[in-house]
Amino acid sequence: MGEYVITMPDVGEGVAEAELVEWHVKPGDQVREDMVLAAVMTDKATVEIPSPVAGTVLWLGGEVGDTIAVKSPLVRLDTGGDPTPKRDGEPAEPATPAPEVKHEAAPEERLLVARPADIGKRLAASAAPRIEVRTGAGGLDRPLASPAVRRRAQDAGIDLRQVRGTGPAGRITHEDLDAHAAGDAPEARPGPARRTVTEEIKVTGLRRRIAEKMTLAAARIPHITYVEEIDVTDLEDLRETMNRNRKPEQPKLTLLPFLMRAMVKTIGEQPGVNATFDDEAGIITRPAAVHIGIATQTPSGLMVPVVRHAEARSIWDCATEVTRLAEAARTGTAQREELSGSTITVTSLGAMGGIVTTPIINHPEVAIVGVNKIAVRPVWDGSQFVPRKMMNLSSSFDHRVIDGWDAAAFVQRIRALLETPALIFIES
């Protein structure tokens, strides 16, 4: 038997390990050359690992959720004949027979790049069910019945577990006992059933990255959240006009590109909000460039693709780039550099409703702007109530770096620009 060992490749500059997020094969599977074996993740970028040779899977080097070091054994294949020669410069791997591991074993323990023998022992010891069902004492739930019904059933030698209850929630009544004794029990009326299933879900992949990032931000950043109401009636009229007159190659405008341009103009006046803070080194970094992160919901979880150099983009260019990046994030094709390097972030839950949010800052940034829903509300214009399109901005700031006054001034300047949208297009 020829054995070929596939190791964890170097998936990026400076990356020493990656998290295993998906297996495409299991022991015993036949694989072709260039067939995808697994997917790993680092810094929110997912990388597929192909097989350089054809063969049969003998052993897998971990479970989903495990962290595997670069150059550690990942998969062992039986290539059928003599061991397949290694590529030039690739270190030889020992052809130690590896235990056959069932891929379905439950990953209750972390598998941190151990020796093959250790992996086999730990996997064998971790074969626990993922879903557990519990019932009452003796293995069966106790039937619902009044004390009088229970006494009567005991005197008559009737097992209440064999009686169909027609009362509320399946409660057994005296009539049910009579029908059971006569052998003519009516069909029980369906009632709400108790749920006794508990599911345990291991937090892996992007969901674990999100959990770690949110924990870091909430634990280390003292947030101050400032909410302001904005009249976007004129902005919405302008947006609709521009969409009606747009060219075929131009994307449909949403509110977001206008907000991005308003943020760029405001940051020119208040550069302190466009920054990152290294609290361990005690250094605030204020780049001249404005790289706006766009919080995007994907099937895998929240991702933040980055519109780079928003200061050099027009309304239409911002809209095009937001559309492109959101699609790449949702389809899993976004590149590593497109998911990092933001200097300030925008998050929007307006489509879901909600009038106020408390956004968590995207560490190590110092500010995040949250968009809430637009609603038509009566507004007093000095002589009467008139219908206006109103929207709240809910923005959070790192209070170690930004004072409350400066945070409020930043939001108020954005408000002024959005309420008089022509100002967004005037060069200062």
Buried (B, 14 or more C-beta within 10 A) or exposed (E): EBBBBBBBBEBBEEBEBBBBBBBBBEBEBEBEEEBEBBBBBBBBBBBEBBBBBBBBBBBBBBBBBBBBEBBBBBBBBBBEEEBBEEEEEEEEBEEEEBBEBEBEBBBBEEBBBBEBEEBBEBBEEBEEEEEEEEEEEEEEEEBBBEEEBBEBBEEEEBEBEEBBBBBEEBBBBBEBBEBBEEEEBEEBEEBEEEEEEEEEEBEBBBBBBBEEBBEEBEEBBEBBBBBBEBBBBBBBEBBEEBEEEBEEEBBEBBBBBBBBBBBBBBBEEBEBBBBBBEBEEEEBEEEEEBBBBBBBBBEBBBBBBBBBBBBEBEBBBBBBBBBBBBEBBBEBEBEBEBBBBBBBBBBBBBEEEEBEBEBBBBBBBBBBBBBBBBEEEEBEEEEEEEEBBBBBBBBBBBBBBBEEEBBBBBBBBBBEBBBEBEEBEEEE
